[in-house]
Every structure is written in structure tokens, then in C-alpha cells.
Amino acid sequence: MKVGTDAVLLGAWCSLNNFPDKILDIGSGTGIISLMLAQRSDAQTIDAVEIEENAYEQTVENFEQSDWADRLYCYHCSFQEFSDEMASEEEKYDLIVSNPPFYNDDYETENVSRNKARFTSALSFEELLNGVSKILASEGIFSVIIPFKEEENFIDIANKNGLYLNEVCRVQGNPTSELKRSLLSFSFQKMVVKESNLTIETDRHKYTDEYINLTKEFYLKM
């Protein structure tokens, strides 16, 4: 499984200003976001949940081979099951992050693993936000990356679950391309929304200073 730009963006961008002690990564894939947060923070518990078996095994392997193996753990189950179980045990997380599946059913492929990793039939925005609202600490932060075109709809669903937008960063590939992604940060507190934009490249493989400054701690060559 490749390390995608979306995961790197979220792992580098999401706020740690509340000094989280317990972090959850929903849909870990390779485990890259959890690993980035382990590098960035002193959180004692960094849990991940992954439903797809091959991705789960890859996350576990990457966790075990990292310098932070003692702080990282991955659960092999659906987020719906996980959030219900954690809620019943009254477990809460200070920071929850997710690079969720986001293509709709119209684009599903014959590859079941691919579908689970990248399509909303495996985990809808409603299911994601409902689960987050159950297990996010009262002062906690939820950060996510989604397609820009889904931003308004996602915020509306979040509001219905008592989660309010605190910060947004809209991402485009280059100065002339359309906005592609939205990095969003939510909490249970209503506040003035902090807005920003990020451009990744000025030309092919020529990264902007703002992208380099955001992600340079995570690339071997940047």
C-alpha cells in the first residue's frame, strides 16, 4: 500500500495544541498517520483501527518496526464495532484523526480490499462522525481530510453530531488547479473558524515552501 499525500498532509497538519495523551487513527492503512503522530507527540497511547486484513497486517508490521512500538496498537475491526465497544467502556480520546474512505458507490471496483480502503460503503461520513462523537473527549479534537467538494456536507453532518468546525485548510495541487482537499478540525466547542490555503507544488515535483515546511520532518529527501 502506497503512502499517499493525503495521509502525510493530515499527519503533519493536525493540531497537537491540546497535548493529547490518547490518540486514535481511524482507518490506519499503512499506519503512517499514527507513526507521524508518535514522532510529533508524547502521547502515551496511540491506537489505530483498520478493517481490511492486509492493511491491518501492514500497520502492525510498521508499528512493530518503529521506534515507538510501545505506544502504538492496532485493532482489526470495523470502526462501528470499535466505537460502540469503546463507548460502552466509557473510553475517550483526546485526538482522533482519519483519512476516511471517500469515493461513492458509483465508482466501486472489483477489488474488495480497494473498496474497503477507499469507498464510503465501508464507512459512511454519518457512521464516522457518529462514532467519533461517542468517544471524543469533551475537550478533544477531531481532524480529518476529505475531498473539497464534500466539505459543506461533512460539516453539516458533524454539526448534527455536536461537532463544530474550528479550523480548515483547503489544498490544491498547484497554483492553477482546482481545490482538491479540505483538512478539517472539529471539537465540541463553537469558535471562530481559522481558515487557510495550501498549495503543494509550483511545478511538477517542485514543492512550495509552505508544503516543505509542513512536511519536511517526515521525508528522507525534501
N, C-alpha and C positions, 0 to 999 in steps of 0.2 A: 504494500500500500504506500503510495507516494505521500510525502509531506506537502500539503497544499499551502498556498499563500494565505488562504482564509484562516487556517489554524494558527499560523505564525503571527498574523495580524492580531487575532484575538488574544493569544498568549502574551504578546508584548504590550497590547493596548489596555487590557482590563485593569481597573484600579485596584491597588492594594492599600489604599489610604486608611481603610478600617482595620489594618493589621490582622487579617484573618488567621485564626488558629485551626479552623476546619474548612477545607475546600472540597468541592465536588465538581467533577468534569463529566458532563452527560454526553455519551456517545464518543468514547475516547479515541476510536480509530487506531492510530499508531501509539497513542499515549503522549503525543508531542506537547499538547497544551498543559497537561499535568506536569510533565517534565520541565517545561518552561517556568511554570509557577513554583515548582520546587526550587529552581535556580534563583528565582526572583524573591522568594519569601522565606520566612522562618516558620511557616505553618507546620504544626506537628502532625496533622492528619490531612492527607490529600487522597481522597477516594475518587475512583472512576467507575463508570458503569457502561458496559458495552454488550449489546445483544448478539452481534454477529460473531460466530465462533472463531473464525480466522483472525478477525480484528482483535478480539479478546486475547487470543494467544499471543499476538504480536505485541499488544500493550503489556502483557505480563512479562514477556521476554525483555522488552525495552526497559521496564521498571527494574527488573532484577539486575540488569547490566549497568544501571545508572549509579551515580554517586549518592543518590537519595532513596535507595531501595527500602530503607527502614521507615520511610514516611509515606510510601506510595502503596496503594492497594486497589485492585480492580475486581469488580463484581460482574459475573456473567449472567445477566438477566435483562429484562426489559425495564425501561425507566418507570413505566407504570407500576410494575411489581415493586421495584425498589422504593419509589416514593411512598407507596402505601405502607410498606414494611417500616420504613424509617419514621413515618408519621405516627404509626401505631406505637412505636418505641419512644416517641417524642424527641427524636434526634434532629438537630438543626445544624445548618451550615452557615458560616459567616460569609462565604463567597461561593457562588455557583456559576459555572461557565458552561457554554455549549456552542458547538459548531454543528447545528442540527441538520437533519435531512430536509431538503427544501424543494426538490422538483415535485410537481404534482403527478397524479396517476397517468396523465396523458402521455408521459414520456418514459414510462417504465420499460425496462429491457427484459431480456430472457434470463439475465444473470441475477439470481435470487440474492446473493451476497451484495452485489452492487445496489440492488433495490433497497435492501435494508439500510445500507450505509447512506443512501442519498435520496430517498423518496419519502414524502410525508405520510404515506400509508403506514409506515413502520412507527412513526411518532408524529402526530399532528401538532401544530402550534398550540391548539387547545389543550391537548394532553400534556405537552411540555410545560406550559405556563401554569396549568392547574397543579401539576406535581411540584413545580418549583415553589408555588405559593404555600404549599403544605410544609415544606422542610427548610425554607429560608429563615434564618434568624431575624428577629424583629428589627435589628439594625444592620442586617445583611445586605449584600449587593449581588445582583444577578446580571451577568454580562453575556452577550450573545452576538453572533454575526449572521446576518441574513441578507437575501437579495434586496437591493434598494426598493424595488417595486413592491415588496411585501411590507415595507416599513410601517405604513399607516395602519394596515390590517393587524399587524403584530402588536403595535402599541394599543390598539383598541381592545384586543383580546387580553393583553396584560392588565389594562385598567379594570376590566371585568373581574380579574382575579386579585384586585387590590394592589397591583404593582404599577408604579409610576415612573415614567422616563426621567432620568436625572442627567444623562449625557448621551450625545450622539456624535459619531464621526462618520461622514459619508465618503466613500472611497471610489476613486476612478483609476483606471489603468494608466492613462496618460492625459496630458492637458486637453486633448481634443475629443477624448472618448466620453461616452455617457457614464453617469454614476452607476456603479456596478453593485456595491455592497454597502450595508449600513452596520456599523458597530454600535450597539445599544447597551446602555447600562441602566438598570432599574433598581428601585428599592420600594419599601412600603411608605416612604416619606415623599410628599409632594414638594418640589422645589423648582427654582428657575432652571430651565434646561440649558446646559452648556453645549454649544454646537461648534463643530469644526469640520474641515475637509482635509482629505489626504490624497495626494497623487503619488502613485508608485514609481512610474518611470517618466523620464523626459523623452527617451527614445528606447528602442529595444535593448534591454539589459543595461541601460544607463539609468540608475536609480536616483531619485530625488534625495536631497539632503534630509528631508523630514522622514522619508522611509528608512534611510540608512540609520539615522539617529534612533529611530524607534526599534529597529530590529538587529542592529549590529552585534549585540551581545550574544546572539543565537546562531550566527552564521560563521563558518570557518573562514570563508572568503567573502568579504563585503567591503 
